[in-house]
Structure formats: structure tokens, C-alpha cells
Amino acid sequence: MRGTVSKNLAPLLKQVNEGLEQAKASGAAFEPSIIRQNLENLSAYMIPGPEISLIKNTFIMVAEHQVAVRIYHPNPEQPLPVLLHFHGGGHMCGSIDLYDPISRELAIAANAIVVCIDYRLAPEHPYPAGIEDCQYLLENYQNLLKDYRFSATLYIAGDSAGGAICTSLVTNNINNPDINIDKQILMYPSVDYSMSSPSIVENGEGFLLESDKIRWYFQQYFNIDNIDVNTNEATAALIKKASPLLADFDSRMPKTLVITAGCDPLRDEGALYAEKAQQAGVCVEHYQFDELIHAYMLLSKLVPEQYHQTYMMIEKFIKAK
């Protein structure tokens, strides 16, 4: 069923949709630089994050690549849990700068040391480069934080493509005895690259993130011209391997919080991920904001009540045993 959007978002969507119609009429094609700038422009709609006691910019070396990370420590005198934050942006866009307010809020809500990573982006660095960067951070964050006090508890969090990274790391490390993720927080996650859920069509136009843009994102991410799983066996195998929703679910997966938006093309796959994890014996909480759209966390000035409710949910989830 198609969602009914909040009146607080209607003016923005009207402006965006009029611009999209003009672009389509002129035959304009998607361009990475333009798409990236459009996402960065959403910073104008973001509430600034809270003050954090200690923030440090540094980097990690993944093979020969220097990858920027930012550390947020809300209380340097205490050994806090660690939360690895993976930003969204369709695997093509987003940055630790754009997501700075969210990283700050997560540090307070989770009472944790947050580490946000500027993982490599497509199309310059297609799949699995970004996943490899985040896997390296997962394996080496303790060395990165050697000068700080931290506990053994580990959380991961991400929205959209960041949710894809979280769930991919969970799947890929389920049998890794050296990795112990206690909880994962998924906000309107992208977990199925087959684009087969009903909401891809039902919410596929008019709600900021549209199905044709999703398809283009995935083509850039996988460096293929057609992501249709019926194209050939190689494409089908790639999509299945990369899609956390299509992987095996296991009771050893971390406790999971899934937050979905009713007017999001990715709504149904997020809900199904929560359902399948719960059926596998995982402790799962799933909340849905029926009137919100994809990327609402980047539109906090327009939906401040729901924005703050999201962090209240996260705080409650983290505090629960």
C-alpha cells in the first residue's frame, strides 16, 4: 500500500518533484557529482548535533587506501561501549561531515564512543570496496581507539546503505570468533538489491527517493548495466550474495532495532528483515513512522518530533538487556 506523507514534508516534496519533472523533460541523466551535491544540500534541513566532549579526525589505512574516520567520545573519563556508524547515501554519496549531527546524537543516545567512517564510494570504488573498508574498521577499531578508554561492548548503526553495510557485516562475520557485535541499529535500511519488494513500486515515485534512482545507484555500485536478476546467472548470484535479506538468518545475530518509514520504497524489505531475524530467534524491535519518507533523519528540521523520537527509541534499545 502506498504511504500517505506528513504535511510537514509536502512543501519539500512538491519542490523536489517539480524539479524532477523538469529534469526528465529535458532528458537530463543522473550524474554522480550532482547526486552527491544534492544529498549534501540536505544539510540545510538538519538540526545541529549536541556538543561532544572529544572529537578527533583521523584515518585508517585499508591496503594502500587512506580512509578518513571521526571519533566522538561523549565522556573521555569513562570506558564506554563503542558504536561503529556507517552513513547512508546509496553507496555513492554521503560523508562523515554530512552525518556529523547524527553521529553526535548517536553518541549521546547510546552513551558510546562513536566512530564514523568515510568508506570508499561507487562508481569510483564499486562493490565490495566500501564493505572492505568497514570490515577493516570492524576488525581494527580497538587499535584505533588504543589511546581511549572503552569497554568490550560493540554496537553498529546505519541508515539506508549504511544499514546494508551493518547487515552485511553481521552476515559475513556470523562464524568469526573474533567479532562480537552486541546490537545493530538499522534506520530505513537497504537490504535487498533485487528490488523485488512491493513498496519499491508502491512508493517508487514522489517520495524523494524514487525507484529509478535506486536502480541507477545499484548499477553504479555493482558496476553493471542491468541489475535485473533475470538477466543472467552471474547477475543473480551477485545480487543474492550482496543482499543481506537473501542470506541465511541465524539466532546468533545481534539484537536488532529496525526503524522503517511508511512512504519509503525500502519500507517492505526493512520490515521483512526484522521479521526474518525474529523468526530465526533474534531479539528484534521494529518501529515504523507511517507518514515519513526515506532519509528523514537528514530532514530533522521538518520532522523534529519524529527525529527526536528515533533517538529515544535508540536510547531505550541500547539500555535494554
C-alpha positions in Angstrom: 0.0 0.0 0.0 1.3 3.5 -0.9 2.1 5.6 2.1 0.5 8.9 3.0 3.1 11.5 3.7 3.3 14.0 6.6 2.1 17.5 5.8 5.4 18.8 7.1 7.2 17.2 4.2 4.7 18.1 1.5 6.3 21.5 0.5 9.7 20.0 0.1 8.4 17.1 -1.9 6.4 19.4 -4.2 9.6 21.4 -4.9 11.7 18.2 -5.5 9.1 16.6 -7.7 8.7 19.7 -9.8 12.5 19.7 -10.3 12.5 16.1 -11.2 9.8 16.6 -13.8 11.8 19.4 -15.4 14.9 17.3 -15.4 13.1 14.3 -17.0 11.5 16.5 -19.6 15.0 17.9 -20.6 16.4 14.4 -20.8 18.9 15.0 -18.0 20.8 11.9 -16.9 21.9 11.1 -13.3 25.4 12.3 -12.6 27.4 11.2 -9.5 28.6 14.8 -8.8 25.1 16.2 -9.0 23.6 13.5 -6.9 26.3 13.9 -4.3 25.8 17.6 -4.1 22.0 17.2 -3.9 22.4 15.0 -0.8 25.0 17.3 0.8 22.5 20.1 0.3 20.1 18.4 2.7 22.4 19.6 5.5 20.3 22.8 5.4 17.4 20.8 6.8 19.4 19.2 9.6 19.3 20.2 13.3 22.9 20.7 14.6 24.0 17.9 16.8 24.8 18.3 20.5 28.2 19.2 21.9 30.5 16.3 22.4 33.4 16.4 24.9 36.0 15.0 22.5 36.0 14.8 18.7 39.0 13.6 16.7 39.6 13.3 12.9 42.0 10.6 11.9 42.3 7.9 9.3 42.9 4.2 8.8 44.9 2.5 6.0 43.0 -0.2 4.1 45.6 -1.8 1.9 47.0 1.3 0.1 43.9 3.4 0.7 43.7 6.1 3.3 40.2 6.2 4.7 39.0 9.1 7.0 37.3 8.3 10.3 35.9 10.6 13.0 35.8 9.6 16.7 33.2 11.1 19.0 33.7 10.5 22.8 31.0 11.9 25.0 32.8 11.2 28.3 36.6 10.6 28.0 36.8 9.8 31.7 34.7 6.6 31.3 35.3 3.4 29.5 32.2 3.4 27.2 30.9 1.0 24.6 31.9 1.5 21.0 29.4 2.2 18.2 30.6 2.0 14.6 28.5 4.3 12.5 28.1 3.7 8.7 26.4 6.6 6.8 23.8 6.2 4.1 23.8 7.6 0.5 23.2 4.7 -1.9 26.8 3.6 -1.6 27.6 6.6 -3.8 27.0 9.6 -1.6 27.3 10.8 2.0 30.2 11.7 4.2 31.2 12.0 7.9 30.7 15.7 7.6 27.1 15.5 6.4 26.3 12.9 9.0 28.1 14.7 11.8 24.8 15.7 13.6 23.7 12.1 13.5 27.0 10.8 14.9 26.8 13.3 17.7 23.2 12.3 18.5 24.1 8.6 18.5 27.0 9.2 20.9 24.6 10.7 23.4 21.7 8.3 22.8 23.9 5.2 23.1 26.3 6.7 25.6 29.0 5.3 23.4 32.2 6.2 21.6 31.1 6.7 18.0 33.4 6.0 15.1 32.1 7.2 11.7 34.0 6.1 8.6 34.2 7.8 5.1 34.2 4.4 3.4 35.0 4.4 -0.4 32.1 5.1 -2.7 31.0 3.9 -6.1 31.3 4.4 -9.0 35.0 5.1 -8.5 35.1 2.2 -6.0 32.4 -0.3 -6.7 31.3 -3.2 -4.6 32.8 -4.6 -2.4 35.3 -1.7 -1.7 33.1 0.1 0.8 32.3 -3.2 2.6 36.0 -4.0 2.8 36.8 -0.6 4.4 34.1 -1.2 7.0 35.2 -4.7 7.6 38.7 -3.4 8.3 37.3 -0.9 10.8 35.3 -3.7 12.5 38.5 -5.8 12.9 40.8 -3.0 13.9 38.7 -0.4 15.8 40.3 -1.4 19.1 43.7 -0.4 17.9 42.3 2.8 16.5 41.0 3.6 20.0 44.1 2.5 21.9 44.5 5.9 23.4 41.0 6.0 24.8 39.1 4.1 27.5 36.4 1.8 26.1 34.5 -1.3 27.1 34.2 -4.6 25.2 30.6 -3.9 24.2 30.2 -3.1 20.5 27.2 -1.7 18.6 26.8 -0.9 14.9 24.4 1.6 13.3 23.5 2.8 9.8 20.7 4.2 7.7 19.9 3.2 4.1 23.1 2.0 2.5 24.7 2.2 6.0 22.1 -0.3 7.0 23.2 -2.5 4.2 26.7 -2.3 5.5 25.7 -3.2 9.0 23.7 -6.2 7.9 26.4 -7.3 5.5 29.0 -7.2 8.3 26.7 -9.3 10.5 26.1 -11.9 7.8 29.8 -12.0 6.8 31.1 -12.4 10.4 28.5 -14.7 11.9 31.1 -17.5 12.2 34.0 -15.2 13.0 35.0 -15.9 16.7 37.0 -12.6 16.8 33.9 -10.5 16.1 31.2 -10.0 18.7 28.6 -7.4 17.8 26.1 -6.9 20.6 23.4 -4.8 18.9 22.7 -3.3 15.5 20.6 -0.3 14.7 19.1 0.0 11.3 17.2 3.1 10.0 15.2 2.6 6.8 17.9 0.0 5.7 18.6 -1.1 2.2 19.0 -4.9 2.4 17.7 -6.3 -0.9 19.4 -5.4 -4.2 16.9 -7.4 -6.2 14.3 -4.5 -5.9 11.6 -7.1 -5.5 9.5 -5.9 -2.6 6.1 -4.3 -3.2 6.9 -0.9 -1.7 9.6 -0.4 -4.4 6.7 0.1 -6.8 4.0 1.4 -4.4 6.3 4.2 -3.0 8.5 4.3 -6.1 7.6 7.9 -7.2 7.1 11.2 -5.4 8.8 10.5 -2.1 12.3 11.9 -2.7 13.9 8.5 -3.2 12.5 7.0 -6.4 12.8 3.5 -7.8 14.6 4.6 -11.0 17.3 6.3 -8.9 17.6 3.2 -6.7 18.2 1.1 -9.8 20.8 3.6 -11.0 22.5 3.6 -7.6 22.8 -0.2 -7.7 24.1 -0.2 -11.3 26.9 2.1 -10.2 27.6 0.2 -7.0 27.9 -3.2 -8.8 29.4 -1.7 -12.0 26.8 -3.5 -14.2 24.4 -2.1 -16.8 21.4 -4.2 -15.7 20.7 -5.4 -12.1 17.7 -7.5 -13.1 18.3 -10.9 -11.6 16.7 -12.5 -14.6 19.4 -11.1 -16.9 21.8 -13.9 -16.3 23.1 -16.3 -13.7 26.1 -14.2 -12.8 24.0 -11.1 -12.0 21.5 -13.2 -10.0 24.4 -14.8 -8.0 26.0 -11.4 -7.3 22.7 -9.8 -6.2 22.0 -12.7 -3.9 25.5 -12.7 -2.4 25.4 -9.0 -1.7 21.8 -8.8 -0.3 21.6 -9.4 3.5 17.8 -10.1 3.2 18.6 -13.0 0.9 21.2 -14.5 3.2 20.7 -17.1 5.9 19.4 -15.8 9.2 20.9 -17.1 12.4 19.9 -16.9 16.1 23.5 -15.7 16.8 22.9 -12.5 15.0 23.0 -9.4 17.3 19.9 -7.9 18.9 18.4 -5.7 16.2 16.4 -2.4 16.1 14.8 -1.7 12.7 13.1 1.6 12.0 11.2 2.0 8.8 9.3 4.8 7.0 5.8 4.2 5.6 6.5 6.3 2.5 9.8 4.7 1.7 10.4 2.4 -1.3 12.6 0.4 1.0 9.9 0.0 3.6 9.0 -3.6 3.0 12.5 -5.0 2.8 13.3 -3.4 6.2 10.2 -4.9 7.7 10.9 -8.3 6.2 14.5 -8.2 7.5 13.1 -7.7 11.0 10.5 -10.5 10.5 13.1 -13.0 9.2 15.5 -12.2 12.0 12.8 -12.6 14.6 11.8 -15.9 13.1 15.4 -17.1 13.4 15.4 -16.4 17.1 17.0 -13.0 17.1 15.7 -10.4 19.6 14.2 -7.7 17.3 12.4 -4.5 17.7 10.7 -2.9 14.7 9.1 0.6 14.6 7.6 2.3 11.6 6.8 6.0 11.1 3.9 5.7 8.7 4.0 9.3 7.4 7.7 9.7 6.9 10.0 9.2 3.9 13.4 7.7 3.2 16.2 9.8 4.6 14.0 11.6 7.1 17.0 11.7 9.5 18.5 14.2 7.1 15.3 16.3 7.3 15.2 16.8 11.0 14.1 20.5 10.9 11.0 19.4 9.0 10.1 16.5 11.3 11.8 17.3 14.6 9.4 15.3 16.8 9.9 12.0 14.9 13.7 12.8 14.7 14.0 13.0 18.5 11.6 10.0 18.9 14.1 8.0 16.9 16.9 8.7 19.3 14.6 8.0 22.2 14.0 4.5 20.6 17.7 4.0 20.2 18.4 5.0 23.8 15.8 2.6 25.1 17.0 -0.2 22.8 20.6 0.3 24.0 19.7 0.4 27.7 17.5 -2.8 27.5 19.3 -6.0 28.4 
